[in-house]
């Protein structure tokens, strides 16, 4: 038989447990099913998270490889274009030196490109300190250097010889004549010396007031006809 003290303790424990059960509220009969659904959802999300992390890792690896390849390609192109630029600069200026240099990296870690030039009889200086004609000639040298690195079947030049003096125009026209063996150059110009180097000349004339007419001259045919006539 239970003693009075034990009975009272058991009654108190019983009342405590009953209160706790009642405080829990009604039993959810769908709890197990909901738990299984949540577990399946959790498993799915964990798998998706793992796939996403793997995709991020793969993407970062690909970006790193592309950065390395891009840097390698850039260094190769920079060296080749720099060599072409030095040769074109000396040809167009009749001497001197011109080269491209990588500047100090900025806050983003990217380095720029500076152009150092030394026309004949002058000291080495940045291209921005040159005169207008010298800047145009240096820009032409850089354009030709890039074109020689990635040549195309034809190239259109619009009034690029306008800022040049007669001597520089002659060098420029001579260089285009040499490069014409590998590519076709279409030059828009008003300069007589540049026109003299062209094999075919197109122009617009106004024989009658208000009436424009397109004319063309094939210098090779003219020279051939003249030689036959002689």
C-alpha positions in Angstrom: 0.0 0.0 0.0 1.1 3.5 -0.7 1.9 5.7 2.1 0.1 9.0 2.5 3.1 11.0 1.5 3.7 8.9 -1.6 0.1 9.2 -2.6 0.2 12.9 -2.3 3.5 13.1 -4.4 2.0 10.8 -7.1 -1.2 13.0 -7.2 0.9 16.1 -7.5 3.0 14.6 -10.3 -0.2 13.4 -12.0 -1.7 16.9 -11.9 1.5 18.4 -13.2 1.6 16.0 -16.2 -2.1 16.6 -16.9 -1.6 20.3 -16.9 1.4 20.0 -19.3 -0.6 17.7 -21.6 -3.6 20.1 -21.6 -1.2 23.1 -22.2 0.1 21.3 -25.3 -3.4 21.5 -26.8 -5.1 19.0 -29.1 -2.9 16.3 -30.8 -2.2 17.0 -34.5 -3.0 13.8 -36.2 -1.3 15.1 -39.4 2.0 15.8 -37.6 3.8 12.8 -39.0 2.7 13.4 -42.5 3.7 17.1 -42.3 7.1 16.0 -40.8 7.6 13.7 -43.8 6.8 16.4 -46.2 9.1 18.9 -44.5 11.9 16.3 -44.5 11.4 15.7 -48.2 11.4 19.4 -48.9 14.6 19.9 -46.8 16.3 17.1 -48.6 15.4 18.6 -52.0 16.6 22.1 -50.9 19.9 20.6 -49.6 20.4 18.9 -52.9 19.6 22.1 -54.8 22.0 24.0 -52.5 24.8 21.6 -53.2 24.2 21.9 -57.0 24.2 25.7 -56.7 27.5 25.7 -54.8 29.1 23.4 -57.3 27.9 25.6 -60.1 29.4 28.6 -58.4 32.7 26.8 -58.0 32.7 25.7 -61.6 31.9 29.2 -62.8 34.6 30.7 -60.7 37.1 28.1 -62.1 36.0 29.0 -65.6 36.4 32.7 -65.0 39.8 32.1 -63.6 40.8 30.1 -66.7 39.3 32.8 -69.0 41.2 35.5 -67.2 44.4 33.6 -67.6 43.9 32.9 -71.3 42.8 36.5 -71.9 45.8 37.9 -70.1 48.1 35.6 -72.1 46.4 36.6 -75.4 46.6 40.3 -74.4 50.3 40.0 -73.7 51.0 38.3 -77.0 48.9 40.8 -78.9 50.5 43.7 -77.0 54.0 42.6 -77.9 53.2 42.1 -81.6 51.3 45.4 -82.0 54.0 47.2 -80.1 56.6 45.9 -82.6 54.4 46.9 -85.5 53.8 50.3 -84.0 57.6 50.9 -83.6 58.2 50.1 -87.2 55.2 52.1 -88.5 56.2 55.1 -86.3 59.8 55.1 -87.7 58.5 54.8 -91.3 55.9 57.6 -91.0 58.1 60.0 -89.0 61.2 59.2 -90.9 63.0 58.1 -87.8 62.5 58.4 -84.0 61.0 55.9 -81.7 57.5 55.0 -80.6 56.4 52.4 -78.1 53.4 51.4 -76.0 53.8 50.9 -72.2 51.5 49.5 -69.6 50.7 52.1 -66.9 50.3 51.5 -63.2 47.2 49.5 -62.3 44.3 51.6 -61.0 42.0 50.9 -58.0 40.3 48.1 -60.0 43.6 46.4 -60.6 43.5 47.1 -64.4 46.5 48.7 -66.1 46.1 51.2 -68.9 48.3 51.8 -71.9 50.5 54.8 -72.4 52.2 55.8 -75.7 55.7 57.2 -75.5 57.0 58.9 -78.6 60.2 60.5 -79.7 60.0 62.1 -83.1 63.3 62.8 -84.8 65.2 65.6 -83.1 62.9 65.7 -80.0 63.1 64.2 -76.6 61.0 61.2 -75.4 57.5 62.4 -74.3 53.9 61.3 -74.0 51.9 61.3 -77.2 49.5 63.9 -75.7 52.4 66.4 -75.7 52.9 66.2 -79.5 51.6 68.7 -82.0 48.3 68.1 -83.8 50.0 66.8 -86.9 52.3 64.6 -84.9 49.4 63.2 -82.9 47.6 62.3 -86.1 50.7 60.6 -87.5 51.2 58.6 -84.3 47.6 57.6 -84.3 48.0 56.4 -87.9 51.0 54.4 -86.8 49.0 52.8 -84.1 46.1 52.1 -86.5 48.4 50.5 -89.0 50.0 48.4 -86.2 46.6 47.1 -85.1 45.6 46.4 -88.7 48.8 44.5 -89.4 48.1 42.3 -86.3 44.5 41.6 -87.4 44.4 42.3 -91.1 41.1 42.5 -93.0 40.3 42.3 -96.8 39.8 46.1 -96.9 40.2 49.2 -94.8 38.4 52.6 -95.1 40.3 55.7 -94.1 38.4 59.0 -94.0 40.5 62.2 -94.2 43.3 60.8 -92.0 45.9 62.7 -94.0 44.2 66.1 -93.5 46.5 67.2 -90.6 49.7 66.0 -92.2 52.2 68.1 -94.1 53.4 67.3 -97.6 56.4 65.2 -96.4 54.4 63.1 -94.0 51.6 62.6 -96.6 54.2 61.2 -98.9 55.4 58.7 -96.3 51.8 57.8 -95.5 50.9 57.3 -99.1 54.0 55.2 -99.7 53.2 52.9 -96.8 49.6 52.5 -98.1 51.0 51.6 -101.5 53.2 48.9 -99.9 50.3 47.5 -97.8 47.9 47.5 -100.8 49.5 44.2 -101.9 47.8 42.5 -99.0 44.6 44.5 -98.5 42.4 47.0 -100.3 42.4 50.6 -99.0 39.6 53.0 -99.6 40.8 56.5 -98.7 38.5 59.6 -98.6 40.9 62.5 -99.2 41.4 65.9 -100.7 45.1 65.6 -100.8 46.7 65.5 -104.2 49.7 63.4 -103.2 47.5 60.8 -101.7 45.4 60.7 -104.8 48.6 60.2 -106.9 49.2 56.9 -105.1 45.7 55.5 -105.8 45.1 52.9 -108.5 41.5 53.9 -109.0 40.2 57.4 -108.3 36.5 58.3 -107.7 35.3 61.9 -107.5 32.3 64.1 -107.7 32.2 67.0 -110.1 29.6 69.7 -111.0 29.9 70.3 -114.8 26.6 72.1 -114.8 25.3 74.3 -111.9 23.3 72.2 -109.4 24.0 68.9 -111.2 26.6 66.6 -109.5 28.3 63.8 -111.5 30.4 60.9 -110.3 33.6 60.3 -112.3 36.2 57.6 -112.0 39.7 57.2 -113.3 41.6 53.9 -113.4 45.2 55.0 -113.3 46.5 51.5 -114.2 44.5 51.5 -117.4 45.6 55.1 -118.2 49.2 54.1 -117.7 48.7 51.0 -119.8 47.1 53.0 -122.6 49.8 55.6 -122.5 52.5 53.0 -122.7 50.8 51.3 -125.7 50.4 54.7 -127.4 54.0 55.4 -126.9 
